[in-house]
């Protein structure tokens, strides 16, 4: 347990930040899941729209420090390739 006033305050701040980051990460996962579900359903238009909405949300996670930049780029790239393949088929 934190002993000094400063370490107690830091513990409180970390707790608050953790809750915010957890919510943000959960929100990003929800958007990604919607893209996955649209791809699975085979609906190219819905998948394209879901990806269009998910991209800025994922990049916002990067700017907030919740997701690494390369991780976000990789996820977007792979989803875009799958959506493109779905559209071509």
C-alpha positions, 0 to 999 in steps of 0.5 A: 500500500502507498505510504506517502501522500504523493504515492497515495495520490498517484495510486488514485490517479492511476486507478482513474486512468485505468478505468478510462483506458479500459473503457476506451479499449473496450469501445475500440474492440466493439467497433472492430467486432462490428467490422468482423461481424459484417465480414462474416455476414458477407455484406460488403457494404456493411463491412465497408461502412463499419470499417470506415467508422472503426478506423478513426476510433482505432487511430484515436486509441493510438493518440491516447496511448491505449494502442500502439501505432503499428498494432492499429495500422496492422489491424486496419490493414488486415481488415481492409484487405478482408473487406476488399476481398469480400467486395471483389468476390 
